[in-house]
Amino acid sequence: MRVVITGLGVVAPNGVGIDAFTKAIKNGESGITFHQNLADLNFSCCIGGIPQISEEKKGAYLTPLQLRGFNSSGILYGCMAGMDAWKDAGFKIDSESDLDFDSGTVFGTGTSGVEKFREAIYKLDDKQVKRLGSTVVVQTMASGVSAFLGGILGLGNQVTTNSSACTTGTEAILMGYERIKNGQAKRMLVGSCSDDGPYIWGGFDAMRVMTYKHNESPEQGSRPMSASASGFVPGSGAGALVLESLETALERNATIYAEVLGGNINSGGQRNGGTMTAPNAKAVQRCIKDAIKNAGITAKEIDVINGHLTATSKDGLEIENWTKALDRKGGDFPYINSLKSMVGHCLSAAGSIESVATVLQIKEQFVFPNINCDDLHPDISQLISEEKIVKKLLKTEVNIAAKASFGFGDVNGCVIFKKY
Amino acid sequence: MTKEELIAKLKTIVQPYIQNEEAFNNLSENTDFINDLKINSANLVDVILDVEDEFDIRIENDDMERMVSVKAAMDIVNEKLAEK
């Protein structure tokens, strides 16, 4: 059973909606800005990527009742991206539609509704538990986003949320892919989202893994693969893809963006150098190799890689892992870029937003520029030719693209997309 | 507060939650929140919170349970206001 992508949706710091996002990634536009509330809270890193969404726009996706007492940015982003992808795939959104047992969703997140949770905790500690109302549970349960989408779209197949830190979005794609491949669903909306703001980013700031050197120059802050990379910049948003069996896509004459050839998910088990926060290199390489095997291609066929590449000290190790897994280096290495240079690290939303960018590259045959990498890290230039790190929009043939994500807990995901 | 004023206030409070426009337009003392207005049962607690805020009263669990219609809401609000 072949599985194809028939719809895309995205809510990213540098573009909300597929058209705006496509334009932004082609032009190398940064979505990173300074946030006074982070400075007021004594954050070291006061910059971040937050999608720009007006109240009017919110009202175009959620009803006044859904927006009453609503305070969960991740669910908002997830619903917007998911609904856009659904419509992009050619489906109508109608609250009276028939229940569709052939369609489901795997829509991941790291945590849900941290702002809502904070509101609730203040009320609880003030002995006001009765005053919480009905909205706390659905906005703070991890599966809040898939529950919202399941109801909005009338999905009757599996409706669930996965969670595997920064691998979440990539994992969701593979989970939906497998469900279709196994014949258990015809169509799966897959994606992931992440809240924005101090309560989700604070723990990372405390770990000193976010950059504190670019508060005066936010757009230059996220510097994957650069010698002057000094930590990641936090981001937020959501990405969504409609996956469907090739058969049903052809039956209904849907636009096909690309094919999902396969992929792999594994874990380094926090062994052999892997820890809660650092990857086991052997497991990363194996994940990539097994993804290639699962996709039924050879490493030579990969034209472009969309890396995890967060702009921490681990970027060099990631490139080394790619060179070993593919057995390709120097001028033989595929083109590579990191969307994080423009949107920051969108955490649990990263894998899906970056996959949407990867699929757009296949559909429109380009490689988007990796910004803020004029000073390539010497460890990386020893491994691959500098020309492979795309710094200006490149129009080229993109047949097969690999997207990988690596997350806390030593978990890995790699998915292979092909032009249809 | 007259009976009509109280009904008008309750009508404004329930408006965001109703799912039957016609029953809402014809709202009277005899209107049932769930059967007539089709308010989602989970939202009944939100209606009660909004009633508490509007009249500056506190509604306890046993009163909450019986507050399923305009009439019951009027009785409870009047009782609570009389206690103040």
Interface residues (C-beta under 8 A of the other chain):
Chain A: P64 L65 R68 G69 R131 G133 S134 T135
Chain B: P16 Y17 A42 N43 V45 D46 L49 E52
